[in-house]
Amino acid sequence: MTPAPKDPAPRTPGQTNRSQPGTPDPPLPEIPGTGVLRQGDSGHGVYELQVRLLQIPNIYDGGPIDGRYDTGVRAAVTLFQKRYGVNGDESGVYGDNTRLALMLRTT
């Protein structure tokens, strides 16, 4: 008869073993380029948004790709949301629903 394997690390009361079923996974790190973007923001995420907006005809035609979420980007996001029926995000704000809708239509 083989003895049962020992738990490699002693646990204090209330502490759980991560390998046990039903224990929650730790939160995932934030992925660059995700999250809500709005007027006044800047950086790589806004740059990528501008590149995608330019791929949709008559949304951001001739708009700069400078990584700044200015009034032009806000107007383009608002127009995109209206034209494609995107709901759930504030008008002119690049949230999860708008991001998904734009990603599905661009490369």
Secondary structure, DSSP 4 states (H G I P E B T S, - for coil): -PPPPPPSS---TT---TTSTTPPPPPPPPPTT-S-B-TT-BSHHHHHHHHHHHTSTTTSTT---SSB--HHHHHHHHHHHHHTT--SS-TT-B-HHHHHHHHHH--
